[in-house]
Amino acid sequence: MRRFAFVPVLAVSGLLLLAPAASATCTPGIPFDRAVAQAGAVWWGTVTDAGVTGRNAPGLWGLTVRVLDVLKGPGPKPQSPNAVIGTVFVSSCGPPLTWKQVSAVAPQFVGKTRLFIGTYGSGALVTSPYVYAEGMAPQQQYQRALRDLGLQRTPSPSPLAPLAAGGFPLWVIVLAALVVLIVVGLFVVARRRRTTV
């Protein structure tokens, strides 16, 4: 019986080990408001790719981020009118992880929109793993950071802007709009034929 009781404890321990690494927030740590005030750079963006920096530095991930907003400090230069891509390095604040654990965590970053708080240098933002986010969701962190920095962002007038900001490629939005137009066009043509007959 004791042998089976050990299995859930081990499983929960593994999840707790990976959770701080994936969220890059630790407790105890620097209070969120102070971290934002002291940071050299604060970005809001969506992770499009994630990898491990190298076997010699396990626990450090290199993220490719579509930067949606630069709240503080320098930001990456736009590659095109619709893409501002930056590099962010995120580290784990928990116990040392093995190469296998670090590699398994990397995909968990992809697709997440979040706030990156840290220092900027050599073309990349290096986050601090010791920011205490007080249980706030990413969107709440973004709003709180805006308030802390005295910034205001006007809501986008386009209803498609949130989709584009969430990381949908422009061609997907254009294709969806074309499909809607074709369906409406077919409906109008069918209705006219019905009325003429």
C-alpha positions as CSV (number, residue, x, y, z in Angstrom):
1,M,0.0,0.0,0.0
2,R,2.8,2.4,0.8
3,R,4.4,1.7,-2.5
4,F,1.2,2.8,-4.3
5,A,0.8,5.9,-2.1
6,F,4.3,7.1,-3.2
7,V,3.2,7.2,-6.9
8,P,0.7,10.2,-6.6
9,V,3.2,12.1,-4.4
10,L,5.9,11.6,-7.1
11,A,3.5,12.7,-9.8
12,V,2.4,15.9,-8.0
13,S,6.1,16.7,-7.2
14,G,6.9,16.4,-11.0
15,L,4.0,18.8,-11.9
16,L,5.2,21.3,-9.2
17,L,8.7,21.1,-10.6
18,L,7.6,21.9,-14.1
19,A,5.0,24.5,-13.3
20,P,7.4,27.3,-12.2
21,A,9.5,26.6,-15.2
22,A,6.6,27.0,-17.6
23,S,5.2,30.1,-16.0
24,A,8.6,31.7,-15.2
25,T,7.1,33.2,-12.0
26,C,8.3,32.2,-8.6
27,T,7.4,32.8,-5.0
28,P,8.7,34.3,-2.9
29,G,10.0,36.9,-5.3
30,I,9.9,40.6,-6.4
31,P,6.4,42.0,-6.1
32,F,4.9,42.6,-9.5
33,D,4.6,46.4,-9.3
34,R,8.2,46.8,-8.2
35,A,9.4,44.4,-10.9
36,V,7.7,46.5,-13.6
37,A,9.1,49.7,-12.1
38,Q,12.6,48.4,-11.9
39,A,12.6,46.5,-15.3
40,G,14.6,47.7,-18.2
41,A,12.0,46.3,-20.6
42,V,8.4,45.2,-20.5
43,W,6.9,43.5,-23.5
44,W,3.4,42.0,-24.2
45,G,3.5,39.3,-26.8
46,T,2.6,35.8,-28.2
47,V,5.2,33.0,-28.2
48,T,5.5,31.5,-31.7
49,D,8.4,29.2,-31.1
50,A,10.4,27.9,-28.2
51,G,13.7,26.0,-27.8
52,V,16.3,25.1,-25.3
53,T,19.4,27.3,-25.4
54,G,21.9,24.4,-25.0
55,R,22.9,21.4,-23.0
56,N,25.4,23.4,-21.0
57,A,22.7,25.7,-19.6
58,P,19.6,23.6,-18.9
59,G,16.7,25.5,-17.5
60,L,17.0,28.3,-20.0
61,W,14.6,28.7,-23.0
62,G,14.9,30.9,-26.0
63,L,11.5,32.1,-27.2
64,T,10.5,33.7,-30.5
65,V,7.8,36.2,-29.6
66,R,5.4,38.2,-31.8
67,V,5.6,41.5,-29.8
68,L,2.2,43.1,-29.6
69,D,3.1,46.0,-27.3
70,V,6.3,47.5,-25.9
71,L,5.3,49.0,-22.5
72,K,8.8,50.0,-21.4
73,G,12.3,50.1,-22.7
74,P,13.6,49.1,-26.2
75,G,11.7,46.7,-28.4
76,P,12.6,44.7,-31.5
77,K,12.6,46.4,-34.9
78,P,9.6,45.4,-37.1
79,Q,10.5,42.9,-39.8
80,S,7.4,43.8,-41.8
81,P,4.3,46.0,-41.3
82,N,2.4,43.0,-39.7
83,A,5.2,41.4,-37.8
84,V,7.3,42.6,-34.9
85,I,9.4,39.6,-33.8
86,G,11.6,39.6,-30.7
87,T,13.8,37.1,-28.8
88,V,13.1,36.4,-25.2
89,F,15.1,34.3,-22.8
90,V,13.2,32.7,-19.9
91,S,14.8,30.7,-17.1
92,S,13.6,28.4,-14.4
93,C,13.7,29.5,-10.8
94,G,13.0,26.0,-9.4
95,P,15.4,23.1,-8.7
96,P,17.8,22.3,-11.6
97,L,16.1,20.5,-14.5
98,T,17.5,17.8,-16.7
99,W,17.9,18.3,-20.4
100,K,14.9,16.0,-21.0
101,Q,12.7,18.0,-18.6
102,V,13.7,21.3,-20.1
103,S,13.0,20.0,-23.6
104,A,9.6,18.7,-22.6
105,V,8.6,22.1,-21.1
106,A,9.6,24.2,-24.2
107,P,6.5,23.4,-26.3
108,Q,4.3,24.6,-23.4
109,F,5.3,28.2,-24.1
110,V,4.1,28.2,-27.7
111,G,0.8,29.9,-28.4
112,K,0.7,31.7,-25.0
113,T,0.3,35.5,-24.9
114,R,1.9,36.9,-21.8
115,L,3.9,39.7,-20.3
116,F,7.7,39.6,-20.3
117,I,9.5,41.6,-17.6
118,G,13.3,41.9,-17.5
119,T,16.4,43.5,-19.0
120,Y,17.2,44.1,-22.7
121,G,20.6,43.6,-24.2
122,S,22.3,42.2,-27.3
123,G,18.9,42.2,-29.2
124,A,17.0,40.1,-26.7
125,L,14.9,40.5,-23.5
126,V,16.1,38.4,-20.6
127,T,13.2,37.9,-18.1
128,S,13.6,37.7,-14.4
129,P,12.3,34.4,-13.0
130,Y,11.6,35.9,-9.6
131,V,8.6,38.1,-10.4
132,Y,5.7,37.4,-8.0
133,A,2.6,37.9,-10.2
134,E,0.1,37.5,-7.2
135,G,-2.0,35.0,-9.0
136,M,-2.9,37.4,-11.9
137,A,-3.8,36.0,-15.3
138,P,-1.7,37.3,-18.2
139,Q,-4.3,39.8,-19.4
140,Q,-4.6,41.1,-15.8
141,Q,-0.8,41.5,-15.6
142,Y,-0.8,43.5,-18.8
143,Q,-3.5,45.8,-17.5
144,R,-1.8,46.2,-14.2
145,A,1.6,47.0,-15.9
146,L,-0.1,49.6,-18.1
147,R,-1.5,51.2,-14.9
148,D,1.8,51.0,-13.1
149,L,3.6,52.7,-16.0
150,G,0.8,55.3,-16.4
151,L,0.0,54.2,-19.9
152,Q,-3.3,54.0,-21.7
153,R,-4.2,51.9,-24.7
154,T,-7.2,52.8,-26.8
155,P,-9.3,49.8,-27.9
156,S,-8.8,48.8,-31.5
157,P,-11.6,49.9,-33.8
158,S,-11.3,46.7,-35.8
159,P,-13.1,43.6,-34.6
160,L,-10.5,41.5,-36.3
161,A,-7.6,43.1,-34.5
162,P,-7.7,40.8,-31.4
163,L,-7.5,37.8,-33.7
164,A,-4.5,39.2,-35.5
165,A,-2.9,40.1,-32.1
166,G,-3.4,36.6,-30.9
167,G,-1.1,35.3,-33.5
168,F,-3.4,34.4,-36.4
169,P,-1.5,35.0,-39.7
170,L,-3.0,37.7,-41.9
171,W,-3.7,35.2,-44.7
172,V,-6.0,33.3,-42.5
173,I,-8.1,36.4,-41.8
174,V,-8.2,37.3,-45.5
175,L,-9.2,33.8,-46.5
176,A,-12.0,33.8,-43.9
177,A,-13.3,37.1,-45.2
178,L,-13.2,35.7,-48.8
179,V,-15.2,32.6,-47.8
180,V,-17.8,34.8,-46.1
181,L,-18.1,37.0,-49.2
182,I,-18.5,34.0,-51.5
183,V,-21.2,32.4,-49.3
184,V,-23.1,35.7,-49.2
185,G,-22.7,36.1,-53.0
186,L,-24.1,32.6,-53.6
187,F,-27.0,33.3,-51.3
188,V,-27.8,36.5,-53.1
189,V,-27.6,34.8,-56.6
190,A,-29.8,31.9,-55.4
191,R,-32.4,34.3,-54.0
192,R,-32.5,36.3,-57.3
193,R,-33.0,33.1,-59.3
194,R,-35.9,32.0,-57.0
195,T,-37.6,35.4,-57.4
196,T,-37.3,35.4,-61.2
197,V,-38.8,31.9,-61.6
